[in-house]
Amino acid sequence: MENYHGQTLIYLETDMAKFARANLPTLKKTASYYLVHITVAAGVAYAVTGDLLMAFTLSLLEPTVQAFAFFFQEKLWERAVKTTALLTPASIETVRT
């Protein structure tokens, strides 16, 4: 809650807003990856087909699916790094004693 000119403002954060805030760096990286991927895919599709509309259509489908896959792959990678850090020799030695 926040007081603004004598009024109490209550912020209700949606689940989506919480998710976005918690994952902001990964979402930014995914968006950047998505834009680069679409640009490259459109260029390649245009070079192959010679048709601009077909190139844009083809370039949107695969990168969109790939962006979702990349986001979840990134989250799994972060988890693997944390797990590896927990299993270093120093942490294993601590568990034994």
N, C-alpha and C positions, 0 to 999 in steps of 0.2 A: 504494500500500500504506500501511496505517496500523497502528500498534501500539496495541492496546487491552487493558489488563490482561495484558500478557505474550503476547497472541495477535496474530498478524499477520493483518490483514484485507485481503483483495484485493477491490477493487471492479471488477467487470466491467460496464462500461456498454454497454447494448444500443444497436443502431443507432437504435432508436426514441427512446431517452432522449437520445442525442446530438442527434438531429434536433429534439426538443422543446426542449432547452436552447439550441441555436443559433438557434431561431426563436421563443423565448418571447414577446417583445413582439408579434409578428405573430399568434401563436396566441391570446394574450389578447384582442387587438383583434378577431380573428375570432369568438371565443366571445361577446364582448359584442355584436357585430353580430348574431350568430345569435339570441341571446336576445331582443333588441329586435325583430328581424324576425319571429320566431315569435309574439311577443305581438301585434304589429300585424296579422299575417296571420290569427291566430285571431280577433281582434276583427272584422276585415273579413268573414271567412268566416262568422262567427256572424251578423253583421248581414244578410248576404245570404241565408243558408240558414235561420237560426232553429234550427238543429240543432247542439247542442254537440259531439256525437261527430263529426259531419261536419266541423265547423269545425276541430277539433283534427287530424283526419286530413288535411285539405287544408293546414293551416298547417304541418305537419311536412315534407311532401314538397318543396315549392319552396324553402323556406329552407335545407334541408339541402344541396340541390344548389348553391344560391347561396353558401353558406358555403365550400364547397370552391372554387368559382370565385373568390370574393373573396380567399381565401388566395393562390392562384396569381397573381391580378391584382396583389395587393400586392407579391409578390416581383418580378414583371416591372416594376412601377413603381419599386421600389428600384433595380433594375438600370438602368433608363432614367435615373434621377437621377444615378447614379454615372457613367454614360456621358456625360451632358450636362456634368457637372462636369469630366470629362477633356477635353472639347472647348471649354472656354472660351478666349477670345482669348489670355489669358496662357499657357495650356498649349500652345496651337498655336504661339505665338511661341517658346517654349522648344524645341519640336520642330524648328523651322526653323533654329535656331542651333547 
